[in-house]
């Protein structure tokens, strides 16, 4: 009987720990200025590259405004990595 109760307690503790870990995962949003985009196809290629990056939840790219608004999980990807991904598409992150 005691063994069942302790196994149940351990299982509950593990579930609570897992739940708290995911609850504290931080979702961030950042806006990055990008130069060189001239059309919808340019913005589509940047969006496609960003969305293929682990941790990116959403990427809204506007060639008219020359910017990207990215929502991402900062435990899976950094802003520096997002900038690298944008630069790898042939467009440049404006400093």
N, C-alpha and C positions, 0 to 999 in steps of 0.2 A: 504494500500500500504506500509506504513512504517513498519507495522508488518511483512509483507512478506520479506521485505529487511532485517530486523533484524533477522528473523529466518534463512534466508539464510546465513547471516554473522556468526551467531552462529554455524551453521552446518559446514561452511567452516573452522572456527577456530578449531572445534573439530577434523575434518579430518586432518588438518595440525598438530595439537598437537599429534595425534595418529601416524602420519607418522614420526614425529621427534623422538618420543619415540622409535619406532622400528629402526630408522636409527642409534641411538646411542647405541643400544644393542651391546655389545662387544663380538665378537667371539675370543676365545683364543685357542692356541695350546700348549700343554705341553707334555714333554717326561718324563715318570716315569720308573725307573728301577725296575724290579720284579725278585725275586729269587724263585726257586723251579719248574719252568716250564721245562718239559722234552720232550714234544711232541706237535704235532698239536692239539690234543684233549685238552691239558692243555691251549694252547693259545685260542682255541675256547671257552672254558668255561669262560675265563676272558673277551673276546670280547663280548660274549652274555650278561654277567652281566653288562658290561659298557653300551652297546647299549640299555639296558632296563632302564637305568637311565635317568630321565628327564633332558634335557639340553645337553645331549651328542649327537653330530652330527655325529661323526666318531671315530672309535677306531681301530687302526692298531696294532696288537699284534704279536710280534716275539719272539718265545721261543729260537731261535738260538742266538739272540742278548740280550735276557733277558730284553726286554723293551716294553713299550706301548706308542704309540703316539696318543694322544687324542685331538680332536677338539671339543670344547664345548662352550656353552653360559654361561658366568660367572655371568649372572643375575639369572640363574636358578639353577646352581650347582657350588660348590666351588671345588678347587683342593683337599682340605682336605676330602671332601665327596667322590671324585673319589678314593682317597687312601683307604678310608674305604671300598668302594665297592670291590676293588682289594683284600684287606686283607680278606674280607668275603668269597672269593672263595677258600680259603685255601692256597693261595700263599702269599708271603710277599713282601711288598714294601721295597726296599732297601733304606736306609737313605743315 
